[in-house]
Amino acid sequence: MIIPIINIIAIVGNQEVIDSIIMIIDGIIIIGIIVVIIIIIIIIILIIYIIIIIIIIVIIIIIIVINIVIIVIIILTVTVVIQAAYSEVLSWLVSVCDEPQLIVWDCKTSRLLYRIEVPHGPVVAVTCLSVASAGYRLVTGAADGMPPYVFEELRLQC
């Protein structure tokens, strides 16, 4: 369409008009190119923003999944203490949990001393315990309905 206009003007023969029209057409073409470049830059910036948003969403999802895994691990591995008894003579704290064992702690050093399997059975949780006033005898009971088990000479058992 540009060529016919130039041809028409060329037929008219006015060179100044032709030069003015060519400069206007060149200006329009340059403005068009600049507009296209600006549109391309805006599209690239939008694509970068979208990629950043997707990366942030993926990171948030990963953090949520990691937190869920940590919570599940904590729930599956944490032992709930049901009852505890203290032996003043030995400075030991004996606790029973939802597993068939006694856990013996040294209160002076805050260290785990022993895990003692309780003879109530492999799947029966110990539900109660008591330390005798002398501090060397421990009695445990469980939900199995069996008579309590007595640990004589606790210091020797451990």
Backbone as JSON Lines, residues from 0, in Angstrom:
{"i":0,"aa":"M","n":[0.82,-1.18,0.0],"ca":[0.0,0.0,0.0],"c":[0.87,1.25,0.0]}
{"i":1,"aa":"I","n":[2.06,1.16,0.54],"ca":[2.96,2.32,0.56],"c":[3.43,2.66,-0.85]}
{"i":2,"aa":"I","n":[3.75,1.67,-1.6],"ca":[4.28,1.91,-2.96],"c":[3.27,2.65,-3.85]}
{"i":3,"aa":"P","n":[1.99,2.29,-3.87],"ca":[1.06,3.06,-4.71],"c":[0.96,4.51,-4.29]}
{"i":4,"aa":"I","n":[1.0,4.79,-2.97],"ca":[0.94,6.18,-2.53],"c":[2.16,6.93,-3.03]}
{"i":5,"aa":"I","n":[3.33,6.32,-2.9],"ca":[4.57,6.97,-3.38],"c":[4.51,7.18,-4.89]}
{"i":6,"aa":"N","n":[3.96,6.2,-5.6],"ca":[3.85,6.34,-7.06],"c":[2.91,7.48,-7.42]}
{"i":7,"aa":"I","n":[1.83,7.61,-6.67],"ca":[0.89,8.7,-6.96],"c":[1.57,10.03,-6.73]}
{"i":8,"aa":"I","n":[2.31,10.12,-5.61],"ca":[2.99,11.38,-5.31],"c":[4.1,11.63,-6.33]}
{"i":9,"aa":"A","n":[4.76,10.57,-6.72],"ca":[5.83,10.73,-7.71],"c":[5.27,11.24,-9.02]}
{"i":10,"aa":"I","n":[4.07,10.82,-9.33],"ca":[3.44,11.3,-10.55],"c":[3.17,12.79,-10.42]}
{"i":11,"aa":"V","n":[2.78,13.21,-9.19],"ca":[2.53,14.62,-8.96],"c":[3.83,15.39,-9.15]}
{"i":12,"aa":"G","n":[4.95,14.82,-8.67],"ca":[6.24,15.38,-8.94],"c":[6.76,16.35,-7.9]}
{"i":13,"aa":"N","n":[6.11,16.49,-6.79],"ca":[6.59,17.39,-5.76],"c":[7.5,16.61,-4.82]}
{"i":14,"aa":"Q","n":[8.81,16.88,-4.9],"ca":[9.82,16.13,-4.15],"c":[9.71,16.4,-2.65]}
{"i":15,"aa":"E","n":[9.39,17.61,-2.25],"ca":[9.28,17.93,-0.82],"c":[8.14,17.15,-0.18]}
{"i":16,"aa":"V","n":[7.04,17.02,-0.88],"ca":[5.92,16.26,-0.37],"c":[6.31,14.79,-0.26]}
{"i":17,"aa":"I","n":[7.02,14.3,-1.25],"ca":[7.45,12.89,-1.24],"c":[8.39,12.65,-0.06]}
{"i":18,"aa":"D","n":[9.35,13.53,0.16],"ca":[10.29,13.37,1.27],"c":[9.56,13.43,2.62]}
{"i":19,"aa":"S","n":[8.59,14.32,2.75],"ca":[7.82,14.43,3.99],"c":[7.02,13.15,4.25]}
{"i":20,"aa":"I","n":[6.4,12.64,3.2],"ca":[5.62,11.4,3.36],"c":[6.54,10.24,3.72]}
{"i":21,"aa":"I","n":[7.71,10.17,3.1],"ca":[8.66,9.08,3.4],"c":[9.13,9.2,4.85]}
{"i":22,"aa":"M","n":[9.39,10.42,5.34],"ca":[9.81,10.6,6.74],"c":[8.68,10.21,7.69]}
{"i":23,"aa":"I","n":[7.45,10.53,7.34],"ca":[6.3,10.15,8.18],"c":[6.16,8.64,8.2]}
{"i":24,"aa":"I","n":[6.3,8.02,7.04],"ca":[6.19,6.55,6.97],"c":[7.33,5.92,7.74]}
{"i":25,"aa":"D","n":[8.55,6.44,7.62],"ca":[9.69,5.9,8.39],"c":[9.43,6.06,9.89]}
{"i":26,"aa":"G","n":[8.89,7.22,10.3],"ca":[8.57,7.45,11.7],"c":[7.53,6.47,12.21]}
{"i":27,"aa":"I","n":[6.51,6.23,11.38],"ca":[5.46,5.27,11.76],"c":[6.05,3.87,11.89]}
{"i":28,"aa":"I","n":[6.93,3.5,10.98],"ca":[7.56,2.17,11.03],"c":[8.43,2.06,12.28]}
{"i":29,"aa":"I","n":[9.2,3.1,12.59],"ca":[10.06,3.07,13.79],"c":[9.2,2.99,15.04]}
{"i":30,"aa":"I","n":[8.13,3.78,15.09],"ca":[7.22,3.71,16.25],"c":[6.61,2.32,16.36]}
{"i":31,"aa":"G","n":[6.22,1.74,15.26],"ca":[5.66,0.38,15.25],"c":[6.67,-0.63,15.78]}
{"i":32,"aa":"I","n":[7.92,-0.5,15.35],"ca":[8.97,-1.42,15.82],"c":[9.18,-1.24,17.32]}
{"i":33,"aa":"I","n":[9.21,0.02,17.78],"ca":[9.39,0.29,19.21],"c":[8.22,-0.29,20.01]}
{"i":34,"aa":"V","n":[7.0,-0.13,19.51],"ca":[5.82,-0.68,20.2],"c":[5.93,-2.21,20.27]}
{"i":35,"aa":"V","n":[6.33,-2.84,19.18],"ca":[6.48,-4.31,19.17],"c":[7.55,-4.74,20.18]}
{"i":36,"aa":"I","n":[8.67,-4.01,20.23],"ca":[9.73,-4.34,21.18],"c":[9.23,-4.18,22.62]}
{"i":37,"aa":"I","n":[8.49,-3.1,22.9],"ca":[7.94,-2.89,24.24],"c":[6.97,-4.0,24.6]}
{"i":38,"aa":"I","n":[6.13,-4.4,23.66],"ca":[5.18,-5.5,23.91],"c":[5.94,-6.8,24.21]}
{"i":39,"aa":"I","n":[7.0,-7.07,23.46],"ca":[7.81,-8.28,23.68],"c":[8.46,-8.22,25.06]}
{"i":40,"aa":"I","n":[8.98,-7.05,25.45],"ca":[9.6,-6.91,26.78],"c":[8.56,-7.13,27.88]}
{"i":41,"aa":"I","n":[7.36,-6.57,27.71],"ca":[6.29,-6.77,28.7],"c":[5.92,-8.24,28.8]}
{"i":42,"aa":"I","n":[5.83,-8.93,27.68],"ca":[5.5,-10.37,27.68],"c":[6.6,-11.15,28.4]}
{"i":43,"aa":"I","n":[7.86,-10.82,28.14],"ca":[8.98,-11.5,28.8],"c":[8.93,-11.27,30.31]}
{"i":44,"aa":"I","n":[8.66,-10.02,30.72],"ca":[8.56,-9.72,32.16],"c":[7.41,-10.5,32.79]}
{"i":45,"aa":"L","n":[6.27,-10.57,32.11],"ca":[5.14,-11.35,32.64],"c":[5.49,-12.83,32.76]}
{"i":46,"aa":"I","n":[6.18,-13.37,31.77],"ca":[6.59,-14.77,31.82],"c":[7.54,-15.0,33.01]}
{"i":47,"aa":"I","n":[8.47,-14.05,33.24],"ca":[9.39,-14.17,34.37],"c":[8.61,-14.13,35.69]}
{"i":48,"aa":"Y","n":[7.64,-13.22,35.81],"ca":[6.81,-13.16,37.01],"c":[6.04,-14.46,37.23]}
{"i":49,"aa":"I","n":[5.5,-15.0,36.17],"ca":[4.75,-16.27,36.28],"c":[5.68,-17.39,36.73]}
{"i":50,"aa":"I","n":[6.89,-17.44,36.18],"ca":[7.86,-18.47,36.58],"c":[8.22,-18.3,38.05]}
{"i":51,"aa":"I","n":[8.44,-17.06,38.5],"ca":[8.76,-16.8,39.91],"c":[7.6,-17.23,40.81]}
{"i":52,"aa":"I","n":[6.38,-16.93,40.41],"ca":[5.21,-17.34,41.21],"c":[5.11,-18.86,41.27]}
{"i":53,"aa":"I","n":[5.36,-19.53,40.16],"ca":[5.32,-21.0,40.14],"c":[6.4,-21.56,41.05]}
{"i":54,"aa":"I","n":[7.6,-20.98,41.02],"ca":[8.68,-21.45,41.89],"c":[8.31,-21.25,43.35]}
{"i":55,"aa":"I","n":[7.72,-20.1,43.69],"ca":[7.31,-19.84,45.07],"c":[6.23,-20.84,45.5]}
{"i":56,"aa":"I","n":[5.28,-21.13,44.63],"ca":[4.23,-22.11,44.96],"c":[4.84,-23.49,45.18]}
{"i":57,"aa":"V","n":[5.79,-23.88,44.32],"ca":[6.44,-25.19,44.48],"c":[7.21,-25.24,45.8]}
{"i":58,"aa":"I","n":[7.91,-24.16,46.14],"ca":[8.65,-24.13,47.41],"c":[7.68,-24.23,48.59]}
{"i":59,"aa":"I","n":[6.57,-23.53,48.53],"ca":[5.57,-23.62,49.61],"c":[5.02,-25.04,49.72]}
{"i":60,"aa":"I","n":[4.74,-25.67,48.6],"ca":[4.25,-27.06,48.61],"c":[5.29,-27.99,49.21]}
{"i":61,"aa":"I","n":[6.55,-27.79,48.84],"ca":[7.63,-28.63,49.39],"c":[7.73,-28.43,50.89]}
{"i":62,"aa":"I","n":[7.65,-27.19,51.36],"ca":[7.71,-26.92,52.81],"c":[6.54,-27.58,53.52]}
{"i":63,"aa":"I","n":[5.36,-27.49,52.95],"ca":[4.18,-28.12,53.56],"c":[4.36,-29.63,53.63]}
{"i":64,"aa":"V","n":[4.84,-30.24,52.55],"ca":[5.04,-31.7,52.54],"c":[6.1,-32.09,53.57]}
{"i":65,"aa":"I","n":[7.18,-31.33,53.65],"ca":[8.23,-31.64,54.64],"c":[7.66,-31.54,56.05]}
{"i":66,"aa":"N","n":[6.86,-30.5,56.32],"ca":[6.25,-30.37,57.65],"c":[5.31,-31.52,57.96]}
{"i":67,"aa":"I","n":[4.54,-31.94,56.97],"ca":[3.63,-33.08,57.18],"c":[4.43,-34.34,57.48]}
{"i":68,"aa":"V","n":[5.52,-34.56,56.74],"ca":[6.36,-35.74,56.97],"c":[6.96,-35.68,58.37]}
{"i":69,"aa":"I","n":[7.44,-34.51,58.79],"ca":[8.02,-34.38,60.13],"c":[6.96,-34.65,61.2]}
{"i":70,"aa":"I","n":[5.76,-34.13,61.01],"ca":[4.69,-34.37,61.98],"c":[4.34,-35.85,62.05]}
{"i":71,"aa":"V","n":[4.27,-36.51,60.9],"ca":[3.96,-37.94,60.89],"c":[5.07,-38.72,61.59]}
{"i":72,"aa":"I","n":[6.33,-38.36,61.32],"ca":[7.44,-39.05,61.98],"c":[7.38,-38.84,63.48]}
{"i":73,"aa":"I","n":[7.09,-37.62,63.91],"ca":[6.99,-37.34,65.34],"c":[5.86,-38.15,65.96]}
{"i":74,"aa":"I","n":[4.72,-38.17,65.28],"ca":[3.57,-38.92,65.81],"c":[3.89,-40.41,65.91]}
{"i":75,"aa":"L","n":[4.6,-40.94,64.93],"ca":[4.89,-42.37,64.93],"c":[6.02,-42.76,65.87]}
{"i":76,"aa":"T","n":[6.9,-41.81,66.22],"ca":[8.06,-42.18,67.03],"c":[8.0,-41.69,68.46]}
{"i":77,"aa":"V","n":[7.12,-40.77,68.76],"ca":[7.07,-40.25,70.13],"c":[6.38,-41.26,71.03]}
{"i":78,"aa":"T","n":[7.01,-41.49,72.16],"ca":[6.45,-42.39,73.16],"c":[5.77,-41.54,74.22]}
{"i":79,"aa":"V","n":[4.56,-41.9,74.55],"ca":[3.81,-41.15,75.55],"c":[4.06,-41.77,76.91]}
{"i":80,"aa":"V","n":[4.55,-40.97,77.84],"ca":[4.77,-41.45,79.19],"c":[3.43,-41.53,79.9]}
{"i":81,"aa":"I","n":[3.14,-42.72,80.44],"ca":[1.87,-42.93,81.13],"c":[2.01,-42.62,82.61]}
{"i":82,"aa":"Q","n":[3.13,-43.04,83.18],"ca":[3.34,-42.81,84.6],"c":[4.83,-42.84,84.87]}
{"i":83,"aa":"A","n":[5.25,-42.19,85.95],"ca":[6.66,-42.19,86.34],"c":[6.74,-42.31,87.85]}
{"i":84,"aa":"A","n":[7.83,-42.9,88.32],"ca":[8.08,-43.03,89.76],"c":[9.55,-42.71,90.02]}
{"i":85,"aa":"Y","n":[9.8,-42.1,91.17],"ca":[11.14,-41.66,91.51],"c":[11.69,-42.46,92.67]}
{"i":86,"aa":"S","n":[12.94,-42.93,92.55],"ca":[13.62,-43.61,93.63],"c":[14.62,-42.63,94.23]}
{"i":87,"aa":"E","n":[14.32,-42.17,95.45],"ca":[15.22,-41.21,96.1],"c":[16.57,-41.84,96.42]}
{"i":88,"aa":"V","n":[16.56,-43.13,96.76],"ca":[17.8,-43.81,97.13],"c":[18.77,-43.84,95.95]}
{"i":89,"aa":"L","n":[18.27,-44.16,94.76],"ca":[19.13,-44.29,93.58],"c":[19.17,-43.03,92.73]}
{"i":90,"aa":"S","n":[18.31,-42.07,93.03],"ca":[18.14,-40.86,92.19],"c":[17.8,-41.24,90.75]}
{"i":91,"aa":"W","n":[16.93,-42.23,90.66],"ca":[16.49,-42.69,89.35],"c":[15.02,-42.32,89.18]}
{"i":92,"aa":"L","n":[14.67,-42.02,87.94],"ca":[13.28,-41.83,87.57],"c":[12.93,-42.98,86.63]}
{"i":93,"aa":"V","n":[11.91,-43.72,86.98],"ca":[11.47,-44.85,86.17],"c":[10.14,-44.46,85.54]}
{"i":94,"aa":"S","n":[10.06,-44.59,84.23],"ca":[8.81,-44.24,83.55],"c":[8.3,-45.42,82.76]}
{"i":95,"aa":"V","n":[6.98,-45.46,82.62],"ca":[6.35,-46.46,81.77],"c":[5.65,-45.71,80.65]}
{"i":96,"aa":"C","n":[5.62,-46.34,79.52],"ca":[5.03,-45.69,78.36],"c":[4.09,-46.65,77.66]}
{"i":97,"aa":"D","n":[3.71,-46.31,76.46],"ca":[2.78,-47.15,75.73],"c":[3.47,-48.33,75.06]}
{"i":98,"aa":"E","n":[4.64,-48.68,75.55],"ca":[5.37,-49.86,75.08],"c":[5.57,-50.79,76.28]}
{"i":99,"aa":"P","n":[5.83,-52.06,76.04],"ca":[6.01,-52.99,77.16],"c":[7.42,-52.91,77.76]}
{"i":100,"aa":"Q","n":[7.8,-51.75,78.26],"ca":[9.13,-51.6,78.85],"c":[9.14,-50.48,79.86]}
{"i":101,"aa":"L","n":[10.12,-50.56,80.74],"ca":[10.39,-49.5,81.7],"c":[11.58,-48.72,81.17]}
{"i":102,"aa":"I","n":[11.55,-47.42,81.37],"ca":[12.67,-46.59,80.96],"c":[13.23,-45.97,82.23]}
{"i":103,"aa":"V","n":[14.52,-46.21,82.47],"ca":[15.16,-45.75,83.7],"c":[16.1,-44.6,83.37]}
{"i":104,"aa":"W","n":[15.9,-43.47,84.07],"ca":[16.71,-42.27,83.87],"c":[17.52,-41.97,85.13]}
{"i":105,"aa":"D","n":[18.73,-41.52,84.96],"ca":[19.52,-41.05,86.08],"c":[19.24,-39.56,86.24]}
{"i":106,"aa":"C","n":[18.66,-39.18,87.38],"ca":[18.27,-37.78,87.57],"c":[19.47,-36.87,87.81]}
{"i":107,"aa":"K","n":[20.57,-37.43,88.26],"ca":[21.77,-36.6,88.49],"c":[22.44,-36.19,87.19]}
{"i":108,"aa":"T","n":[22.41,-37.09,86.2],"ca":[23.09,-36.8,84.93],"c":[22.12,-36.55,83.78]}
{"i":109,"aa":"S","n":[20.83,-36.76,84.02],"ca":[19.78,-36.61,82.99],"c":[20.02,-37.54,81.81]}
{"i":110,"aa":"R","n":[20.61,-38.69,82.07],"ca":[20.88,-39.66,81.0],"c":[19.93,-40.84,81.09]}
{"i":111,"aa":"L","n":[19.68,-41.41,79.93],"ca":[18.92,-42.66,79.88],"c":[19.85,-43.77,80.32]}
{"i":112,"aa":"L","n":[19.45,-44.51,81.34],"ca":[20.29,-45.6,81.83],"c":[19.94,-46.93,81.18]}
{"i":113,"aa":"Y","n":[18.65,-47.29,81.25],"ca":[18.26,-48.62,80.8],"c":[16.86,-48.59,80.21]}
{"i":114,"aa":"R","n":[16.63,-49.55,79.36],"ca":[15.29,-49.89,78.9],"c":[15.09,-51.35,79.31]}
{"i":115,"aa":"I","n":[14.14,-51.58,80.16],"ca":[13.91,-52.92,80.7],"c":[12.63,-53.47,80.1]}
{"i":116,"aa":"E","n":[12.73,-54.59,79.43],"ca":[11.54,-55.25,78.9],"c":[10.74,-55.8,80.08]}
{"i":117,"aa":"V","n":[9.47,-55.55,80.09],"ca":[8.6,-55.96,81.18],"c":[7.94,-57.29,80.82]}
{"i":118,"aa":"P","n":[7.89,-58.21,81.76],"ca":[7.38,-59.55,81.45],"c":[5.86,-59.65,81.36]}
{"i":119,"aa":"H","n":[5.17,-58.55,81.15],"ca":[3.72,-58.61,81.01],"c":[3.32,-59.15,79.63]}
{"i":120,"aa":"G","n":[4.21,-59.14,78.7],"ca":[3.91,-59.61,77.36],"c":[4.41,-58.61,76.33]}
{"i":121,"aa":"P","n":[4.68,-59.07,75.11],"ca":[5.29,-58.2,74.11],"c":[4.38,-57.1,73.57]}
{"i":122,"aa":"V","n":[3.07,-57.28,73.71],"ca":[2.16,-56.28,73.15],"c":[1.34,-55.57,74.22]}
{"i":123,"aa":"V","n":[1.65,-55.85,75.49],"ca":[0.88,-55.27,76.58],"c":[1.64,-54.08,77.13]}
{"i":124,"aa":"A","n":[1.01,-52.95,77.13],"ca":[1.64,-51.74,77.66],"c":[1.53,-51.73,79.17]}
{"i":125,"aa":"V","n":[2.6,-51.29,79.81],"ca":[2.59,-51.13,81.26],"c":[1.75,-49.88,81.56]}
{"i":126,"aa":"T","n":[0.8,-50.03,82.49],"ca":[-0.09,-48.9,82.77],"c":[0.15,-48.25,84.12]}
{"i":127,"aa":"C","n":[0.87,-48.91,85.02],"ca":[1.15,-48.3,86.31],"c":[2.42,-48.87,86.91]}
{"i":128,"aa":"L","n":[3.01,-48.08,87.83],"ca":[4.2,-48.56,88.52],"c":[4.32,-47.83,89.84]}
{"i":129,"aa":"S","n":[5.08,-48.43,90.73],"ca":[5.32,-47.81,92.03],"c":[6.69,-48.25,92.51]}
{"i":130,"aa":"V","n":[7.4,-47.33,93.17],"ca":[8.71,-47.63,93.76],"c":[8.51,-47.72,95.27]}
{"i":131,"aa":"A","n":[9.06,-48.78,95.88],"ca":[8.96,-48.95,97.33],"c":[9.76,-47.84,98.02]}
{"i":132,"aa":"S","n":[9.41,-47.56,99.26],"ca":[10.04,-46.45,99.98],"c":[11.54,-46.66,100.15]}
{"i":133,"aa":"A","n":[11.99,-47.9,100.2],"ca":[13.43,-48.16,100.31],"c":[14.14,-47.83,99.01]}
{"i":134,"aa":"G","n":[13.4,-47.8,97.92],"ca":[13.96,-47.38,96.64],"c":[14.5,-48.49,95.78]}
{"i":135,"aa":"Y","n":[14.52,-49.73,96.27],"ca":[15.12,-50.82,95.49],"c":[14.09,-51.78,94.9]}
{"i":136,"aa":"R","n":[12.83,-51.62,95.2],"ca":[11.8,-52.52,94.71],"c":[10.82,-51.71,93.86]}
{"i":137,"aa":"L","n":[10.45,-52.31,92.74],"ca":[9.55,-51.65,91.79],"c":[8.44,-52.62,91.43]}
{"i":138,"aa":"V","n":[7.21,-52.13,91.42],"ca":[6.06,-52.95,91.07],"c":[5.41,-52.34,89.84]}
{"i":139,"aa":"T","n":[5.12,-53.19,88.85],"ca":[4.45,-52.71,87.64],"c":[3.15,-53.47,87.45]}
{"i":140,"aa":"G","n":[2.21,-52.8,86.81],"ca":[0.94,-53.42,86.45],"c":[0.63,-53.1,84.99]}
{"i":141,"aa":"A","n":[-0.18,-53.95,84.39],"ca":[-0.5,-53.77,82.98],"c":[-1.98,-54.03,82.76]}
{"i":142,"aa":"A","n":[-2.43,-53.72,81.59],"ca":[-3.84,-53.88,81.25],"c":[-4.18,-55.31,80.85]}
{"i":143,"aa":"D","n":[-3.27,-56.25,81.08],"ca":[-3.52,-57.64,80.68],"c":[-4.29,-58.42,81.73]}
{"i":144,"aa":"G","n":[-4.55,-57.82,82.9],"ca":[-5.32,-58.5,83.94],"c":[-4.48,-59.47,84.76]}
{"i":145,"aa":"M","n":[-3.22,-59.58,84.46],"ca":[-2.33,-60.48,85.21],"c":[-1.89,-59.79,86.5]}
{"i":146,"aa":"P","n":[-1.42,-60.56,87.49],"ca":[-0.94,-59.95,88.74],"c":[0.24,-59.02,88.46]}
{"i":147,"aa":"P","n":[0.45,-58.03,89.32],"ca":[1.57,-57.11,89.13],"c":[2.9,-57.85,89.13]}
{"i":148,"aa":"Y","n":[3.86,-57.28,88.45],"ca":[5.2,-57.86,88.43],"c":[6.07,-57.04,89.37]}
{"i":149,"aa":"V","n":[6.84,-57.74,90.21],"ca":[7.69,-57.07,91.19],"c":[9.14,-57.23,90.76]}
{"i":150,"aa":"F","n":[9.81,-56.1,90.63],"ca":[11.25,-56.1,90.37],"c":[11.94,-55.98,91.73]}
{"i":151,"aa":"E","n":[12.58,-57.06,92.16],"ca":[13.33,-57.06,93.44],"c":[14.71,-56.51,93.13]}
{"i":152,"aa":"E","n":[15.27,-55.81,94.1],"ca":[16.63,-55.29,93.98],"c":[16.79,-54.59,92.61]}
{"i":153,"aa":"L","n":[16.11,-53.48,92.47],"ca":[16.09,-52.73,91.23],"c":[17.49,-52.41,90.73]}
{"i":154,"aa":"R","n":[18.41,-52.1,91.63],"ca":[19.76,-51.74,91.21],"c":[20.48,-52.91,90.56]}
{"i":155,"aa":"L","n":[20.1,-54.14,90.94],"ca":[20.74,-55.31,90.33],"c":[20.09,-55.66,89.0]}
{"i":156,"aa":"Q","n":[18.79,-55.38,88.89],"ca":[18.07,-55.68,87.64],"c":[18.62,-54.84,86.49]}
{"i":157,"aa":"C","n":[19.04,-53.64,86.8],"ca":[19.47,-52.74,85.74],"c":[20.93,-52.93,85.49]}
